[in-house]
């Protein structure tokens, strides 16, 4: 029997699910593409949040989650910039599919903002507790309430996370 490792980071369908979870939970103005991609990156790789710069209040909130550090996990992570770049195509394809299916508000997409359309909100509601997996609730809440406050302004998010893709 042959076994294959499955990596949620490289699965387009799981990425689309994470986008639905993030966008249906977003509490402030609609995120731009960069912030959505970075939030998704940390949603699927929460241990790597230990390697980012945060304000004291955000770090305090993060610490209460008790997320293990990367060297304390079963998975051996590559450097965050390498993994972020590797995820780029999958993230773009998943977002493109959500837009193409009409699950994202098209008027906002032209302004580089991403928010679920009425159909997207309905799908997220229909998925119910299957949208956010066991153990993801706390990191999702942290990302959409506390982490969204870091790195406001052009280049700020990249400076705080060290994540950058060529051409973005």
VENURVEN-V627170 format. One record per backbone hydrogen bond with DSSP energy under -1.0 kcal/mol. CO is the residue of the C=O (numbers start at 1). NH is the residue of the N-H. If there is no record, write none. Layout:
BEGIN
CO:NH
CO:NH
END
This chain:
BEGIN
7:10
8:11
11:15
12:16
13:17
14:18
15:19
16:20
17:21
18:22
19:23
20:24
22:26
31:114
32:36
33:37
34:38
35:39
36:40
37:41
38:42
39:43
40:44
41:45
45:48
46:49
47:50
48:51
49:52
55:59
56:60
57:61
58:62
59:63
60:64
62:65
63:66
69:72
70:73
79:83
80:84
81:85
82:86
83:87
87:91
88:92
89:93
90:94
91:95
92:96
93:97
94:98
95:99
96:100
97:101
98:103
99:102
103:117
105:109
106:110
108:111
108:113
109:112
115:105
117:121
118:122
119:123
120:124
121:125
122:126
123:127
124:128
127:130
128:131
133:136
136:140
137:141
138:142
139:143
140:144
141:145
142:146
142:147
146:149
147:150
153:156
155:159
156:160
157:161
158:162
160:53
165:168
END
